[in-house]
Amino acid sequence: MHDLVIANGTVVDGTGASRFVADVAVDGDTIVAIGSNLGPAHRTIDATGHLVTPGWVDIHTHYDGQLTWDPDLSPSSINGVTSLVVGNCGVGFAPAHPDNRQYLIELLEGVEDIPGAALAEGLQWEWESFPEFLDALERREWPIDIGTQVPHAALRYYVMGDDGADLDIPADADQIATMALLCEEAIEAGALGFTTSRTIAHRTSTGRKIGTLKASTDEVLGVAAALGKLDRGVIQLISDAYQSDDDELVENEIELLRRLATETGRPISFTVQQNDDTPNRFRQLLSAIDEWNSNGAEAKAQVAVRPIGLLIGLNASANPLNFSATYVAMDGLDPAERLTQMQSPEVRSKILAEHGQATPRSFAKVIHSAYDRMYPVADVPDYEPTPERSVAGLAEAEGREPNEVMYDMLLDNDGERLLYMPLMNYANGDLDDLREMMTSPNSILGLSDAGAHCNAISDGSFPTTAITHWTRDRSRGELIPIEDVVHRQTQATAAHVGWTDRGQIAVGKLADLNVIDHERLNVMAPHLVADLPAGGTRLLQKVEGYRATIKRGVVTVLDDELTGERPGRLQRG
């Protein structure tokens, strides 16, 4: 008798092959049979009319702190994810000197918008070295398997002290050698790879630019050489190559990426997105990757599945009314009292007048008045909205000022209404270019940033959007076959980080599975919850349509709710 049989489901096996109807039998943590009439089971899940897929493998998350205090790892655990990777973008919490941890907290707070108070209270700091960090994780259980990577910023700070946080201080040869040795030690202990950051967007909560931004080629290649020496591990990074309009900088970054891809001999992936100022830069990067891979490298563009979208609102990190002195003066009020005052015609007029007179610069201008990029979030969000649905479009149709429309929207739902601002991957107002990125033979799906951007971005639901939008809902362009989408966030992502035991429904593979009601699958509107340590808030999205998620043969989600089972473990590389 089998432990579990998933009966009569439409199997999309993760390889990209055509779907088929079959039963899937599981004994222990392993898939043992696929076919029909597989015999009785202790537990049977009727999957008639439902998809049966491998569990999603999300290789780009930032649960580095949350791992130590949250045994559920939401929202990934309710979005069909059964394996994930942390330590991305060069930031994390190991190695760390016991008396010198505040910088790492400020870095994650600034780079990933994780409340510093939550990190300070939630992190338990049972480690100093990276191997000790892995040992601490090994004592924990989650609904998801976890792999982690060595973050360059933490490594640099550990070796160089405060000099390591200064982008203008280069590492000397001895410091590079020490970082390489510590990286090698971490890989041997089970780290999946090495990550770094080379983007000006990454700053601490005090405004300090990340120390790795200008790390020399000798430093980056020197540390990454540890992976080549061991012939193990992957390299992941974010660089400004995809978004800079400085052609010389881009050429220098591409040359560094080329050398990482070709000289280390290890798989590499890096962020590729589209921004408004350089909307065709992604094609230049994809072309470079094609060339490197044709010469034997293994490089991937790590791409998203929807726009990277900022959420703005009265209670979010980004609030367009913060440009009004009258509104800012009400910041300390109880939310209900603040809402009552904002509904007063006199206060409303004053705030709108002050908002209209403000002239912010740079990115603040986007939050203040990019009305053509502000869209009200529906109960089921639309991640490819049309211009007429924007605040600017609605204002034009109604014959009103855009900031008046925005103001009234922000008061909706007792002041909880959020507006969505697609920033990256939406230069032309649709997702045709993103589809080109997603379907490139040398791209890989990532960038969910689950666990990060707690009060500004809610992209941990990426894996679900990949299924709903691209295989069913898209009306403004071509869909993508479901077999391809499933492959790209299961077998492809798992193989990239060296997990060959999962990501495919096949006999002998790990029993990590999703049973999905494809017709009913949806991601709901983001909402703020205060469930972080120290009362910190974060954005969450409910989902519906996951009939079951199975991790290592154990049902962790049933009808969209966590069961409380936590068979997930640390996966050493």
N, C-alpha and C positions, 0 to 999 in steps of 0.2 A: 504494500500500500504506500502510495506516494505521500509526502508531507503536504504538498499543495499542487493542485491542478487549476490552471487558468483555462477555462473551457470555451471553445467555439469563438475565439477572438480573431480579428483580422490582424495578422502578424506583419508588422513592418520591422524587419529584423536588424536594422542598423547598418547593413552593408550597402544600401542603395538599391538592392534587388527589389523586384516587384512584390507587392503585398500578397499574402495568401491566408486562407482560413485554416486554423489548426488549433489544437490543444497544446499547452506547454506544461510539462511536469517538472516539479522541483523536489529534490530531496536535500535536506540540510540547506546549505547555501549555494547549491549548484543546480543548473538546468540539466536534467538527465534525459529528457525525451521531448520530441516535438512531432506531432502527428495527430492521429485520431484514435479513439478508443484506447486511451493510455491506462485504463484501469482505475480503481477507486483511489480516493485520497482522504486524508484526515480533514482537509479543508478544500473546498472547491469555490472558485470565483467564476460566476457566469459572465463571460465577456461577449455574449452575442450582440452583434451590432456595434461593438466597441473596438478601438485600436489597442493592440498590445505592442509596446515598444520597449527597447532597453531604457533604463533610467538615464536621465540627462546627466552629462558630465560637463560641469561648468568650470572652466580652467582660469577664470579671472574674477576672483572675489576678494573681499577685504574683511573677512571675519577674524582677523588676527587677534583682536581683543575679545570679541564676542565668543570665540572658542572657549575661553576660560570661564565664562559665567552663564552662557545660554546653552542648555543641553538640547534645545529644539532647532537652533540655527534657522529660524524663520527670517526671511520669506522663502529661502531656497527649498526648505523641506516640504512646503506645501505647493511648490511649483514643479514637482516631478524630478527634482535633482537628487541623485543618489551618490554622487561623488563630486567633490569640488577641491579647488586649489586656492591657497592663500599665499601671502608673501609677495604679491604682485607689485609692479611699479617701483621696486626698490625700497619700499617702506614696510616696517614691521617692528617687532619688539624683541628680537634676538639677533646677535648677542647683545647683552646690556649689562653694564657695570651696576652693581646694587646701589651705589650712591650717585648715579648719573642717569636717571631715567626720564626726567621731566622733558628733555628735548624730544625724545621719541613720542611722548604723549602729545606735545605741541605739534609735532610733525604730522601725526595721524589726524589730529583735530583739524589742522589747516588743510592738508592735502585731501583728506577723505571726508571732511565734515562730520566727524564722529565727536560728540560732545566730550570735551576734556574732562569734565567732572565725572562722566560715566566711566571713562577709561581709568581715571585715578582711583575711583572706588571699586570698579569691577575687576581690574587686572590683579592677579594674585602673585605674580612675580616669583614663581617657584624655580627660577632658572637664572643663570648668568650666561653660560655658553649656549651655542645652538644645539648641541647634543642634549644638554639638560632641558632645553625648551621642548625638544621632541619627546624626551622621557616624561615631562609633565603632561603633554598632550596624550601620551599613550595611556595615561591613567583615567582618561575621560571617555565618555560614550555619547554618541549623537545618533540621529536617524540617518546620517550621511557619513560616508567615508571622507577622510580629510588627507590631503597632501599639502606640504608647505615648501617654500623656496627661501633661499638666503637673500635678504634684502640689502642692497648695496649701502643705502643711507645708514642703516644701523651698524653694519660692518665697519664702515668708514669712521663713524663716530666712536665706536668701541676702540678702534686702533689709534685714531688721531686725536681723541678728545674733542674739545670745542673747535679746534682747527678743522676737524672733519665736517663740521656744520657750515664752514665758510667756503663758498664756491670759488673764492679767489685764492685759496691756499692749496697748491698742488700737493699731492702725496709724493713723498720721496721714494727711492727705490726700496729701502728697507720696509717702509710702511706698505708699499704694494706687495712685497713678498710676504709680509705678515698677513695681510688680507687674503692673499691667495692660499696660504696655509690654513687659515680659519675656514675659508670656503671649502677647501678640500676636506677638512675635518667634518664639516656639516654634510657634504655630499656623501661621504663614507658612512655617516650616521643615519642617513636616510632622507636628506633634503632632495626634493625633486629637481632643483636647479638654482640658478642665480638670476636676480632681477635688478634692474636699475632704472633711474629716471633722469631724463635730459630735457625736461620741459619747464619753461618759465612759469607755467601755471601752478606748479607745485611749490607751496610755501607753508611755513609753519603758521600757527594761529596768531603769532606775533608779527607776521609779515616777512619773515626771513626766508629768502629763496633756498631751495633744497641744495645741500652741499655737493650733490653729485652732478649738478647741472652742467658744470664745465670740466668734469673729470677728464683727465687727459686720455688720449688713445692708449698710451702705455699703461695707465691705471686700469681702464676698462678691460683691455685685452689681457693684461697681466692677471687680474682676478679671474676672468673667465677661462683662462688657460688651465685652471684647476680641473674644469670639467673635461677638457681635452685630454689632460694627463690621465684621468681616471676612465675616460671613454664612457662617461655617464652624465646624465642630467641635461636639462634644457635651459635655454636663455630666453628671458622675456624682458622687454623694456618698453618704455614710452619715450619718444623723442619728438621735438618740435618739427621734425622733417615734414610731417603731414599738414601742418597748419601755418608754417612761417612763410612770409612773402619775401624773405631774404634769400635769394637764390644761392649766394655763396655759402650761407649757413646750411642750407638744405644739401648742397653738394658735399660739404664736409661731413654732415651727418650720414648721408647715404654711403660715403666711403667707409665710415666707421662701421655701419651696419654690414656692409659687404665683407669687411675684414672679419667681423664677428662670425658671419655666416660661413665664410670659406676657410678661415684659419683655425678655428676651434674644432671643426668637424662635428659640432653638436647642433641639434635642431634649435632654431631660433624663431620667435614670433615677436612682432611689435605692432603697436597701435597704428591703424590706418583709418582715418575718418575724412570727412569732407567738411571744410568750413567755407563761409561765404566769400572770404577774401581770396582764397586759392582753390576754387571749386574743382579744378582738374588735377591738382597735385596728386591725388590718390592714384591716378593712372600712371604717373611717373614712377611712383613707388611700386605699383604692381608690375610694371615693365622691368624695373630693376630686379625685383624678386625672380621674375621669369628667367632673366639672364643668369643670375647666380645659380638657380636650381638646374638650369640646363648644363651647368658646369660642375654639377655634383653636390651643391649645397642642399640644405633642407630648411628653407626659410618660409615663413608664413606671414601674411598680413592678418593681424587680429582685428576683426571687424564686428560691428554691432548688427542688430537685427531690426532696429528702429532708430529714429532720431535720438540723439542724446539730448534729453529735454529737461529744462529747468522748471520746477514747480514753484510758483510764486503765490503768496497769500498772506493774510493778516498774521498767521501763526507760523509761517515758514521762515527759513533763513533769509530768503529774498522777498522783500516786501516793498512794492512800488510806492506806498504811501509814506515810507520813511524819509522821503524828500520834503515832507511837510513838517514844519516845527510844531504846529498845533497837534498833529497826530503823534509825533514823538513824545510830546508832553503828556500824552495819555497812556504811555507805555506801561506805567506801573499800575494801572487800573485793573480791577477784575474784568475779565473778558466780556461778561454780560453787561457791566456798566459802560465799558468802552463802546460796545455795540450800540447801546441805547443813545449815548452821546453822538455817535457817528450818524445816527438816523435823524438827528436834529437838522432842519434845513440850514440853520445858521452855521453849525459846525461843518456840515457838508460843504457849504459854499466856501468857507474859509480854507478847508483842507484842499479843495480842488483848485482854488486860486493860488495857494502856495505851491502846490504840485506843478501847476502850469507854468509858474515863474521860475522853477528850478532849472538849472542848466548843467546837469552832471556830465562828466566826461567818461570816456573809455567804456568799459563794460557796464558801469552803473547806468549809462544812458540806455542800454538795452532793457534793463529792469524797469527803468523809469517810463519809457515811452515807445518801445518797439511794438506798437499796437498791431502791426501786421503780423507779428509773431506771437501774439497772445491769443490763446484759444481756451474757452471755458471747458473744463473737464466734465464730460458726461458720465453717467453711472457706469457705462462700459466705454472706456476712453477710445477715441479714434486717433491712431498714431500716424495717419496720413490725411490730415484735415485740409479742406479747401479754403481759399482766401476769403470767401464770403462768410465763413464761420469764425473768422478772427474778430477781435475787438474792433479793429479798423473797419472790417467789412460790415459788421453789425451796426456800427455807428453810422456809417454811410447810408445803410438801408433805412435807419431810423431817423436820420437827419439830426443826430446829436453829436456832441463832442466826444472823442474817444475816451478821454479820462473820466467822463461822467459814466459811460457804459462800464468801464473797468471798475470804478468805485462801487457801482450798484451790484456788479457781479461778486465783488469781494465780500459784500454783506450777505449774500445768499447763504442759505443753510446755516443760519446763526453764526455767520462769520467764518465758517469752515470751508467755504468754496475755494478751490484752487484753480489757477490758470496755468495752462501748459505752454511752454515756450520751446519749440524745437530749435536747438542751436546748431549742433553738428548734424551732418547728413541730410540737410534740407535746403540746400542752396537754391534749388530750382522749384521749391514748393511741392515736390513730390518725391517718391522713393525709387524712381527709376535708376538713378546712379547708385543707390545703396544696393539694389538688386544686382547690379553689375559687380559690385564689390563682393557680395555674398556668394555669388555663383562662380567667381574666379577659381580656377583650379588650384591656386596657391594662396587661398584665404582660409581662415579658420574662424569659427564663431566664438566670440568672447565679449569682453567689455561690459558684462552685467554690473560689475562693481558691487555685487550684493554684499550687504553689511556696511556699505559706505554711503556718504552723501545723505546722511540721515534725515535732514530737514530741507533738502533742496531737490534731490533727484530720487526717483523710485524705479530703478531699472533691474532689481532682482527678479522681476517677472519676465525678463527677456526670453527664457526658454519657452514659456507658454505663448508669448506673443509670436515667436517664430512659427508656432503651429497655427495659431488662430489667424493671424494676418496673412501669412505668406502661403498657406495651403488652403484657405477657405474664404476669407473675408475681403481680400483686396479687390477693389473695383476700379482703381485708377491706373491699372497696368497689369502686366502678366503676373500670374501666380508662380510658385515654385512647386514642383512635385513633392508630395509629402515624403516619399522615400528619400529624396535628396536632403530635405530639411532634417529629417530624423538622423540620417547618416552624419550630417555635419555637426550635430550636437551630441553624438554618442560615440560611435566607433572612431570618427576622425579626431575628436578632441581627446578621447582616451588614449589613442595610439600616439598622439603628439607628445604627451607627457610620460609615455612608456608604460601605460596601463593596458596590457594586452589581454588581461583576464576578464575584461568587461566591455560594455559598449556594443554588444552584439547578442542577439538571441540565437544561441547555438549550444548544442550539447557540450558540456564541460565548462561553459562560461559561468561567471558569477550570476546568481539569480537576482539581478537588479533590474526591475521591470516597472513599467507603467501600464495601467489599464485606463484608457481615456475614452470618455464619451465625446467624440469629436464634434458632434453637432451642438453640444451644450457647453463646450469648453469656452471659458471667458475669463478675462482679467478685469476685476472691478476697479472703480476709481480709487486713487490713493487717498489715504486718510492718516492723520497724525495720531499716534498713540504715545503715552508716557510710560513705557515699560523698561527703559534702560536703567542701569544703576544710577543712583543720585537723582532719580526722577527725570532723567533725560528723555527727550522725545525723538521719535523717528517716524518716517513715512512707511506705511504698509499697504499692501493691496491684497484683498481677498481674491481667491480664484474659485471657479466652479467647473466641474467636469472631470476631475481626477477621481475615477471610480475607485482606484487603488494605486498606491505606490508600494512596491516591495523592495526591501533592501536585504540582500543576503538571505532571501527566502522568507523574510519576516515582513508582515504587513505593517508599514509605518504610517500610511495615510489610507483612510477608508471614507469614501464619499466626502472628500475635501477636508476632512478633519484628521489631525494627528491622533494616532492611537496611544501614544505614550511609549511605544517600543523604540529602543535605541540600539540597534545592532551595528551602527557605524563605528569605525575605529580609525586611528591614525594609520596611514599607509606610507611606510617608509619606501623611498625610491629604490 
